[in-house]
Amino acid sequence: MDWLVGFTKGRGMDLKTLTYTSRASLDLGARDLEKIHRTALEFNALDGVTGMLVFNGTRFLQVIEGAETAITDLLARLRRDRRHSAIEVRDERPIKVRSFPGWSMELVRVSASYFEARDSIDDLIPASVDQPVREQLLRMTESISGTVRFES
Ligand SMILES: Cc1cc2nc3c(=O)[nH]c(=O)nc-3n(C[C@H](O)[C@H](O)[C@H](O)COP(=O)(O)O)c2cc1C
């Protein structure tokens, strides 16, 4: 039911979406990733934040959506977090509806190879994600997988 809290909490507020990429710290292990995911699920359910976290072994791509203040606060916490660096905001805009209403934070692990990454992520993106957003996510997944430069 966590997702429901997130979903209802963002209603009637100014919603926004923000997508960033970052580089995982060199010593980041599987345990750290699990811990990050647990924290994200817990906090996001309380803060009404939803989204998706993609990890390809070395880089993160995360979409966060929620009330404007919740997103600003989360971004500030993310910028202080030493488990990743080189945060680059790729997309930031107001939205009317969420693309990930059912996900407090879905963790998607993809291959570092961009062909495989593209296929695996395409299967996982929920149907609620509009085609342009889906395309953008696929392009960005390719970009963190090292072969394609990101262009917005
Ligand atoms: C790649 C990555 C993604 C994260 N995603 C979230 C998230 O979606 N929500 C969240 O509350 N914290 C997330 N965190 C953890 C935050 O950076 C932060 O540690 C957490 O919100 C607790 O805040 P605090 O460390 O200031 O107490 C993430 C951290 C990393 C490294």
The ligand as an SDF file (V2000), in Angstrom:
LIG
                    3D

 31 33  0  0  0  0  0  0  0  0999 V2000
   21.5450    6.6940   -6.3770 C   0  0  0  0  0  0  0  0  0  0  0  0
   20.7870    7.0690   -5.1360 C   0  0  0  0  0  0  0  0  0  0  0  0
   19.4000    7.1540   -5.1850 C   0  0  0  0  0  0  0  0  0  0  0  0
   18.6740    7.5160   -4.0550 C   0  0  0  0  0  0  0  0  0  0  0  0
   17.3250    7.6230   -4.1280 N   0  0  0  0  0  0  0  0  0  0  0  0
   16.6270    8.0800   -3.0690 C   0  0  0  0  0  0  0  0  0  0  0  0
   15.2330    8.2770   -3.1500 C   0  0  0  0  0  0  0  0  0  0  0  0
   14.5860    8.0370   -4.1560 O   0  0  0  0  0  0  0  0  0  0  0  0
   14.6130    8.7510   -2.0360 N   0  0  0  0  0  0  0  0  0  0  0  0
   15.2720    9.0130   -0.8800 C   0  0  0  0  0  0  0  0  0  0  0  0
   14.6370    9.4640    0.0870 O   0  0  0  0  0  0  0  0  0  0  0  0
   16.5900    8.8210   -0.7780 N   0  0  0  0  0  0  0  0  0  0  0  0
   17.2960    8.3520   -1.8310 C   0  0  0  0  0  0  0  0  0  0  0  0
   18.6280    8.1610   -1.7240 N   0  0  0  0  0  0  0  0  0  0  0  0
   19.2720    8.3680   -0.4220 C   0  0  0  0  0  0  0  0  0  0  0  0
   19.4930    9.8430   -0.1470 C   0  0  0  0  0  0  0  0  0  0  0  0
   20.6500   10.2990   -0.8030 O   0  0  0  0  0  0  0  0  0  0  0  0
   19.6160   10.0880    1.3840 C   0  0  0  0  0  0  0  0  0  0  0  0
   20.6550    9.3160    1.9260 O   0  0  0  0  0  0  0  0  0  0  0  0
   18.3230    9.7310    2.0960 C   0  0  0  0  0  0  0  0  0  0  0  0
   17.2340   10.3970    1.5170 O   0  0  0  0  0  0  0  0  0  0  0  0
   18.3550   10.0970    3.5910 C   0  0  0  0  0  0  0  0  0  0  0  0
   18.6930   11.4310    3.7670 O   0  0  0  0  0  0  0  0  0  0  0  0
   19.8650   11.8340    4.7640 P   0  0  0  0  0  0  0  0  0  0  0  0
   21.0470   10.9930    4.3760 O   0  0  0  0  0  0  0  0  0  0  0  0
   20.0680   13.2910    4.5650 O   0  0  0  0  0  0  0  0  0  0  0  0
   19.3540   11.4580    6.1370 O   0  0  0  0  0  0  0  0  0  0  0  0
   19.3680    7.7790   -2.8360 C   0  0  0  0  0  0  0  0  0  0  0  0
   20.7550    7.6920   -2.8170 C   0  0  0  0  0  0  0  0  0  0  0  0
   21.4690    7.3280   -3.9330 C   0  0  0  0  0  0  0  0  0  0  0  0
   22.9600    7.2330   -3.8740 C   0  0  0  0  0  0  0  0  0  0  0  0
  1  2  1  0
  2  3  1  0
  2 30  2  0
  3  4  2  0
  4  5  1  0
  4 28  1  0
  5  6  2  0
  6  7  1  0
  6 13  1  0
  7  8  2  0
  7  9  1  0
  9 10  1  0
 10 11  2  0
 10 12  1  0
 12 13  2  0
 13 14  1  0
 14 15  1  0
 14 28  1  0
 15 16  1  0
 16 17  1  0
 16 18  1  0
 18 19  1  0
 18 20  1  0
 20 21  1  0
 20 22  1  0
 22 23  1  0
 23 24  1  0
 24 25  2  0
 24 26  1  0
 24 27  1  0
 28 29  2  0
 29 30  1  0
 30 31  1  0
M  END
$$$$
